[in-house]
Amino acid sequence: MAKISYLGERKVIEKIISNLEKPLKMEIPFGDDVAAVSLNRDTLAVLKTDMFVGETDIPPGMTLRQAARKAVVMTISDFAAKGVKPRAVLTSLGLPRNMTEMDIEAISRGLNDGVREYDTYLVGGDTGESSYFIVCCMVFGTSNAKRLITRSGARPGDILAVTGPFGKTAAGLKILLKGFEVSEEDKTILDAVYMPKARLSEGLALSRTGMASASIDSSDGLAVSLHELRKMSHVGFALREVPVSPEVVKFADRNGLDSVELALYGGEEYELVLTIKPKGWDKAQQALHKVGGDLIAIGHATRNQDIVLRIGDTKKEIPYRGWEHFR
């Protein structure tokens, strides 16, 4: 039997799903950012759980308070991608017995930082002893069934867009894990690692417009996010640009790196990757500007189910590559 280090996270999930009995009707199929259960004809209970493991997920220099906050943010980011407001958060904590009272103070403050930043509350959970520090968050919310933005609604001709530039987290991890040189200009790059932000206001605003046809959060990297949208919506994408953060361009130039590679194949960046109905572009963009966000058009959905970047006369296929647990 193959070890899971060979299978990778996605094959592991497929194996688990293959052994589950499915309900007669799933409001959201396996493979999307969240799960949902129908409460009545129009309303869905929306659920999401995510796990943050200290041994693998805490980079050098991150405090326990920042780690606990990030565990909340990364879970809420999936609600942002669906345009759903989180109503309550539960958490289960795995705590090594050598942790101190001061550590628990930092963790609890970090959890509160995360939930209050997105106008919700931590209402309960569980604690247990573990070999490593673990934070598992579960978020609950409700949504009108017609307002929830799935991964499967993109159609050929829809505008491909993102809520911000990419590459900061990948560059930050180069600094923290690979020893690349850090300068004063790189502070915002490290902030992206230590204090990420979920695009909840943007997701809620887009949901209200009804103009987003599909959406995913980019926690596994831009390239993987595009391939997941492609798979669920049965479309391809033609990109005219890769939105790279200006700070990342400077960092890459200084260190002999490819800024586009950093932007495409990083992870833990919580921008939204969306498709917008062409007739609704102006409405969607105005809605994001009203909440202080941005919407950047980077291409369009195609009938051919490949993902290519076209710059001038050059055409480059974007492979399925990015962050994956167990590999």
C-alpha positions in Angstrom: 0.0 0.0 0.0 1.2 3.5 -0.9 2.2 5.8 1.9 0.3 9.1 2.2 3.6 11.0 1.5 3.3 9.5 -2.0 -0.5 10.0 -2.3 -0.6 13.7 -1.3 -3.5 15.4 0.4 -5.9 15.4 -2.5 -5.6 11.6 -3.0 -6.0 11.1 0.7 -9.3 13.1 0.6 -10.5 11.1 -2.4 -9.9 7.9 -0.5 -11.8 9.1 2.6 -14.7 10.3 0.5 -14.9 7.0 -1.3 -15.6 5.2 2.0 -18.4 7.6 3.1 -22.1 7.2 2.7 -23.4 10.3 1.0 -26.8 12.0 1.7 -29.4 11.8 -1.0 -28.9 15.6 -1.6 -25.7 17.5 -1.0 -26.3 21.3 -1.1 -22.6 21.8 -1.9 -20.7 18.8 -3.3 -17.4 17.5 -1.9 -14.5 19.6 -3.2 -15.8 23.1 -2.5 -14.5 25.5 0.2 -17.3 24.8 2.6 -20.1 22.3 3.4 -23.8 23.2 3.7 -27.0 21.7 5.1 -30.5 23.0 4.1 -32.5 24.5 6.9 -35.5 25.4 4.8 -36.3 26.1 1.1 -34.1 29.2 0.9 -31.6 29.0 3.8 -28.4 27.0 4.2 -26.4 26.3 7.3 -22.8 26.7 6.1 -20.0 24.9 7.9 -16.2 24.9 7.6 -13.4 23.3 9.7 -9.7 23.8 9.3 -6.6 22.7 11.2 -3.5 24.5 12.1 -0.6 22.3 13.3 2.3 24.0 15.1 4.9 21.5 14.0 4.4 22.2 10.3 2.5 25.5 10.2 4.4 27.9 12.5 7.3 29.6 10.7 10.3 31.0 12.6 9.4 34.2 14.4 5.6 33.7 14.6 4.2 34.1 18.1 1.6 31.8 19.6 -0.9 34.8 19.5 -0.3 35.2 15.8 -0.6 31.5 15.2 -3.9 31.3 17.0 -5.2 34.3 15.1 -4.1 32.8 11.8 -6.0 29.6 12.5 -9.2 31.6 12.7 -8.4 33.8 9.7 -7.6 30.8 7.4 -11.0 29.2 8.3 -12.9 32.4 7.8 -11.2 32.9 4.4 -13.2 30.0 3.0 -16.4 31.8 4.1 -15.2 34.9 2.4 -14.8 32.9 -0.9 -18.5 31.8 -0.6 -19.8 35.3 0.4 -21.0 34.0 3.8 -20.9 35.9 7.1 -19.5 33.8 10.0 -22.0 33.7 12.9 -20.0 31.7 15.4 -16.7 29.8 15.8 -15.8 26.7 17.8 -12.2 25.6 18.4 -10.5 22.4 19.6 -7.0 22.9 21.0 -4.3 20.2 21.2 -1.9 21.4 23.9 1.5 19.9 24.9 1.8 19.5 28.6 5.0 21.7 28.8 3.1 24.8 27.7 2.8 27.5 30.3 0.0 29.7 31.6 1.6 32.6 29.6 1.3 30.4 26.4 -2.4 29.8 27.0 -2.9 33.6 27.6 -1.3 34.3 24.2 -3.3 31.6 22.4 -6.6 32.7 23.8 -5.9 36.4 23.0 -5.0 35.3 19.4 -8.2 33.4 19.0 -10.2 36.4 20.2 -8.2 38.7 17.9 -9.2 36.6 14.9 -12.9 36.3 15.7 -13.5 39.9 16.7 -11.6 41.1 13.6 -14.4 39.5 11.5 -17.2 40.5 13.8 -18.0 37.1 15.3 -17.3 35.3 18.5 -15.7 32.1 19.8 -18.6 30.3 21.6 -17.1 27.0 22.7 -14.8 24.1 21.9 -12.6 21.5 23.5 -9.0 21.0 24.8 -6.9 18.0 24.9 -3.3 16.9 25.5 -1.2 16.4 22.3 2.4 16.0 21.3 2.2 19.2 19.2 0.3 22.5 19.4 -2.9 22.2 17.3 -5.7 24.6 16.7 -8.8 23.3 14.9 -11.4 25.9 14.1 -15.0 25.3 13.0 -17.0 28.2 11.6 -20.8 28.3 11.3 -23.0 30.7 9.3 -26.1 30.9 7.2 -26.7 31.9 3.6 -29.5 32.4 1.2 -29.0 29.4 -1.2 -29.0 31.7 -4.2 -26.4 34.0 -2.8 -23.7 31.4 -2.0 -20.8 31.5 -4.5 -19.6 28.0 -5.4 -16.6 26.9 -7.3 -18.7 25.4 -10.1 -20.5 28.4 -11.7 -17.9 29.8 -14.0 -18.9 29.9 -17.7 -16.8 30.6 -20.9 -16.4 34.4 -21.3 -16.7 35.2 -17.6 -14.0 37.6 -16.4 -11.2 36.0 -14.3 -10.3 38.3 -11.4 -8.5 38.4 -8.0 -8.8 40.7 -5.0 -5.2 41.5 -4.8 -1.6 40.8 -5.9 0.3 37.6 -5.1 3.7 36.4 -4.0 4.3 38.0 -0.6 3.8 34.8 1.4 6.1 32.8 -0.9 8.7 35.5 -0.6 8.3 35.7 3.1 8.9 32.0 3.5 12.0 32.2 1.4 13.3 34.7 4.0 12.2 32.8 7.0 13.0 29.2 5.9 15.7 29.6 3.3 17.7 32.4 4.7 17.2 34.9 1.9 18.4 38.4 2.7 15.8 40.7 4.3 15.7 44.5 4.0 13.5 47.2 5.4 11.4 47.0 2.3 10.5 43.4 3.1 8.5 44.2 6.3 5.1 44.0 4.4 6.3 40.7 3.0 6.8 39.2 6.5 3.5 40.8 7.6 1.8 38.7 5.0 3.2 35.5 6.7 2.6 36.6 10.3 -0.7 38.6 10.0 -2.6 37.4 7.0 -6.1 38.8 6.3 -9.2 37.2 4.9 -11.2 39.1 2.2 -14.5 38.7 4.1 -15.8 42.2 3.3 -15.0 41.7 -0.3 -16.7 38.3 -0.5 -19.9 39.6 1.3 -20.0 42.5 -1.1 -19.7 40.3 -4.2 -22.4 38.0 -2.9 -24.8 40.9 -2.6 -24.2 41.9 -6.2 -25.0 38.4 -7.6 -22.3 39.0 -10.2 -19.7 36.5 -9.1 -20.2 33.2 -10.9 -17.5 31.2 -9.1 -15.0 31.8 -6.3 -12.2 30.1 -4.3 -9.8 31.3 -1.7 -6.1 31.1 -2.7 -4.7 29.4 0.4 -3.1 26.6 -1.8 -1.6 29.1 -4.3 -2.9 30.9 -7.3 -2.1 28.1 -9.8 -3.9 25.4 -7.7 -6.8 27.7 -7.2 -7.2 28.2 -11.0 -7.0 24.4 -11.5 -9.6 23.8 -8.8 -12.0 26.3 -10.4 -11.3 24.7 -13.8 -12.1 21.2 -12.5 -15.4 22.2 -10.7 -16.7 24.5 -13.5 -15.4 22.6 -16.5 -13.8 25.6 -18.1 -10.3 26.7 -18.9 -8.6 30.1 -18.3 -6.6 32.4 -20.5 -4.6 34.8 -18.4 -3.1 38.0 -19.8 -1.1 38.7 -16.6 -0.1 37.3 -13.2 -0.7 39.9 -10.5 2.6 40.2 -8.7 3.0 42.4 -5.6 5.5 45.3 -6.3 7.4 44.4 -3.2 7.8 40.8 -4.5 9.1 42.0 -7.8 11.8 44.0 -6.0 12.6 41.1 -3.7 12.9 38.7 -6.6 15.1 41.0 -8.6 17.4 41.4 -5.6 17.7 37.7 -5.0 17.7 36.3 -8.5 14.3 34.7 -8.2 11.3 34.6 -10.6 8.6 36.9 -9.2 5.9 35.2 -11.4 6.8 31.8 -10.0 6.5 33.2 -6.5 3.1 34.6 -7.3 1.8 31.4 -9.0 3.1 28.7 -6.8 3.1 30.0 -3.3 0.4 29.2 -0.7 -1.3 30.6 2.4 -2.3 33.8 0.5 -6.0 34.5 1.3 -7.0 36.5 -1.8 -10.1 35.5 -3.6 -9.9 34.1 -7.1 -13.2 34.7 -8.9 -15.1 34.7 -12.2 -17.4 37.7 -12.8 -20.3 37.8 -15.2 -19.2 40.2 -18.0 -22.3 42.4 -17.7 -21.8 42.7 -14.0 -18.1 43.8 -14.0 -18.7 47.5 -13.2 -21.2 46.6 -10.5 -18.9 44.1 -8.8 -15.9 46.5 -9.0 -17.9 49.4 -7.5 -19.2 47.1 -4.7 -15.6 46.2 -3.7 -14.4 49.8 -3.9 -17.2 50.7 -1.4 -15.8 48.3 1.2 -12.2 49.4 0.6 -11.2 46.5 -1.6 -10.2 46.0 -5.2 -11.0 43.7 -8.1 -8.2 43.1 -10.6 -9.1 41.5 -14.0 -6.4 39.0 -15.1 -8.0 37.0 -17.9 -11.2 35.2 -18.9 -12.8 31.7 -18.8 -12.6 29.6 -21.9 -14.3 26.5 -23.4 -10.9 24.7 -23.8 -10.2 23.3 -20.3 -6.5 24.3 -20.2 -4.9 27.2 -18.3 -2.5 29.4 -20.2 -0.7 32.7 -19.7 -0.5 34.8 -22.8 1.9 37.7 -22.9 2.5 39.2 -26.4 3.2 36.3 -28.7 4.2 33.9 -26.0 1.9 31.2 -24.5 2.8 29.3 -21.4 0.7 26.6 -19.8 0.3 26.8 -16.0 0.7 23.4 -14.4 -1.1 22.1 -11.3 1.6 22.9 -8.8 1.4 24.4 -5.3 1.1 23.6 -1.6 -0.1 20.1 -0.7 0.0 18.5 2.7 1.9 15.2 3.1 4.2 15.8 0.1 
